[in-house]
């Protein structure tokens, strides 16, 4: 799993490539692409909505009445915050799920000299 789907935005593609580059070798497989894509898009939407929420605040004035109402960005932030951990856990991205993931060494992969150190 190396190349992001062509339909992702440039920022989503950058996130995809950055995470792939920094994930433990062998953790993500081609079959994980759909769940990984969900996480990348949710992460991007979360960031975008969080930035806009920081600018507008949690309450805005309703367009027609001027009555205070919850910012629609807050709902987006909250929804993406639910999606991201679910997808992350499926891929072994969270501390708890990572402890249950076993990554088999691929042919030619050397032993990790740091693997015997606690916490690593």
N, C-alpha and C positions, 0 to 999 in steps of 0.2 A: 504494500500500500504506500505509494509514493506521491502520485499526482492527484491533486484535488479535482473534484468534478468541475467541468468547464463552466457550469452555470452559477457557481459561487461568485460573490463579489470579490474584488481584489483584496479587500481587508480580510474576508473570510479565507481566501486562499493563503494569505500570509499567515494567518493563525494556524491553518491546517499544516502548512509546511513547517512552521516553528514547533508545533507539538510533535509532529512525526520525527523531526530531527532530535528532539530532547526526550522522547519516550525511550524506555529501556529497549534494547535490541530484542526483537522477537515478540514484543508484547502485542502489537497490533498486526492483524492479518487482513488480507483482502476481504474476508467475510465480515469484518468489523466496520467496513466503510459506511454502511447505512447509519449505524448507531453513532459513529464518529462524526458523520455529517450533521446529524441532529444536534450533537453537542456543540460543534463549531458554529452552526447557525444560531443556536440558543445563546451561546456566549457572546456572539456579535450583537444580537438584538438586546441582550442584557446591558452590554457596554453602551450602545447607542441610546437606549431608553434612560439609562442611569445618567448619562451626560445631559440629556435634555431635561430630566427631572431636576438635576442640580441647578439648571438655569431657571426653570419655571416655578419650582417649589412644589410641595405636595398638594396644595390647593390652587385652583385657578378660578376665574370668573366664567360662569356659563355664558356662551356667546350672545344669546338672545335676552337673557334675564339679568345677567350680572350677579346672580346668586353664586356664592362659593360652592365649588364642587371638587371632588377628587381629580387630580391630574390623570389623564388616560395613560401617561407614562408609568405611573405607579403600578397599574394593573399589568403592564407589559413586564416591568422589572420583576414583580412577584411571580408571574407565570414562568418566566425564563429561569428564575431561581428555583423553581420546582423541577423543571425539565433537566437542567444541567446536572444536578447530583445523581439523578436516575441514570442518565446516559453515562456519566463518569463512573458510577459503580459497576455498570455492565462491562466497562472496558478495563477495570482495575486502576482507575485514576485516583480513587479516594484512599486514604490511609487504611481504613478497615478492609476494603475490597482488595487492596494491594497485598495484604497479608495472606490472602487466600489464593493468589495467582501464582502459578508455577510456570515459568518460562523455560522451555527446553532449549538447551544450547544447540545452535545450528552448526552444521558441519564447518569445521575450521575455526570456530569461535573459541578463543582462549579462556582459561579460567580467570576469574576476577580475583586479583591478589588482595582485595579489600573485603571480600565476602565474609571472612571470619571475624570481622570487627563488629561488635555489638552496635545496633542502631543503624547499620548501613545497608 
